[in-house]
Amino acid sequence: MRHCLCQFVLLSYLLIDSVHARTWYVTPNGTGQAPTIQAAVDSSTDGDEVVLAPGTYTWTSQAASGSSMVTIMKSITLRGETDAEGTILDAEGNSARVITAVGFIEISRLTVTGGNPTFGVTGGGVGMSRGNISHCIIRNNRTNSYGYGAGLVVGDGTVTHCQVLDNQAGPDAGGGGIYIERGVVSSTLVRGNSVRGDPGGYGGGIYAQDSEIADCWIEGNRARGPFGGVGGGLYASGRSGVTITRCTFVGNSAESALSSARGGAIATTDLHPVAITECVFIGNRATNSYSGAIFSSHAGVQISYCTLVGNETGIDNGTVRNSIIAWTNGPACDSMVRVSCSLLFSNGQPGSTCGIDGGGNIQVDPQFCAVDPRATRNVFLQSDSPCVDAPSCGRIGAAPVGCEAVSIESLPWSGVKAIYRR
């Protein structure tokens, strides 16, 4: 009887909470249930939703002031009524964040832009202590000196199905697009972000600490500094390590004016595990470095079932297995990399060899479906590729069979190099 009574009381509380939860509707012209986003947030209680009608909400139109255009100190949902493209929060470059969120917050279907907080403030677009952000566009935000995460900062949360574009952090910062700690970034486009620092910025696209990165497209991000940027696409850190799965890294760069940069696509300098699995690396580079694709300061990086094509240089430290490394313009890897069950083909110095031979490696054409996988970004394999079922090794590379066997045009080495240097 006591058990039934407890269940009844719990159900009653749940029903009361659901009745009390409220939706606050806001419009750009102030004719909604609250005149501004901040007014709706201030009127809300835990569990409420603030829903924004399509349109542009600017710092000026929202009569914003202080260090943030919108400040949320409750556990609520803030979302656009329709989609991110049509619902824009623009801080207009004022010395402030766009959204500050403290509590467990759900943010979705918004474009967040124009954040530019002052010295030492993290999260130019969004600064979120806990929560989830999804189906958002985080574009053209900045942080200044020592400000991490120009696009957004997330702790204990998730970023999913977002676009993080053209944000800039620094100087002396990390995470041009995203800074995430103990969280997950998945199914997200991270493109055109940058970080700069002295001696070097960390994580042009993403700075990930004790986190998981999965199914993301990471392209054209830059880590810069006079003595070397670190991790053009992504910098991995943290005691429990970082996992990077099924991601594509294209055209990211770590840059230096005076010295060597590290990790055009990915870098880690912590003595903690980093697992990189089923990822694709195309056309990444690092200034004066072996690590145009991947850099590690220790042997704890595990690279498996990956495809690396047409990077300026390859891998510095770590263990590689069941992977394809082809058409690298410079060295495919340094002497400390241990490679097993992998395909090495037409790489630059020192030729087709790579680091320590762990056995099972082959040196033949991988037979991609595309004649120029760097340009088309198609690394699927022909059905008769040697990577489909290599003896004693099984599958090699990130992508499965994507076409039937096709005839191969014979090209001299000069012709192959011409393709991959376009």
Sequence and secondary structure as in RCSB ss.txt:
>XXXX:A:sequence
MRHCLCQFVLLSYLLIDSVHARTWYVTPNGTGQAPTIQAAVDSSTDGDEVVLAPGTYTWTSQAASGSSMVTIMKS
ITLRGETDAEGTILDAEGNSARVITAVGFIEISRLTVTGGNPTFGVTGGGVGMSRGNISHCIIRNNRTNSYGYGA
GLVVGDGTVTHCQVLDNQAGPDAGGGGIYIERGVVSSTLVRGNSVRGDPGGYGGGIYAQDSEIADCWIEGNRARG
PFGGVGGGLYASGRSGVTITRCTFVGNSAESALSSARGGAIATTDLHPVAITECVFIGNRATNSYSGAIFSSHAG
VQISYCTLVGNETGIDNGTVRNSIIAWTNGPACDSMVRVSCSLLFSNGQPGSTCGIDGGGNIQVDPQFCAVDPRA
TRNVFLQSDSPCVDAPSCGRIGAAPVGCEAVSIESLPWSGVKAIYRR
>XXXX:A:secstr
 HHHHHHHHHHHHHHHHHHH  EEEE TTS SSSSSHHHHHHH  TT EEEE SEEEETTTTT  TTEEEEE SS
 EEEESS GGGEEEE TT SSEEEEEEEEEEEES EEE     TT   SSEEEEEEEEES EEES B  TT   S
SEEEESEEEES EEES EE SS B SSEEEES EEES EEES EEE SS  B SSEEEES EEES EEES EEE 
TT  B SSEEEE SS EEEES EEES EE  SSS  B SSEEE SSS EEEES EEES EETTSS SSEEESSTT
EEEES EEES SS EESSEEES EEE  SS SB TT EEES EEES STTTT  SEE S  B S   BSSS HHH
H    EETT TTSSBTTTB  SS  EEE         HHHHHHHHT 
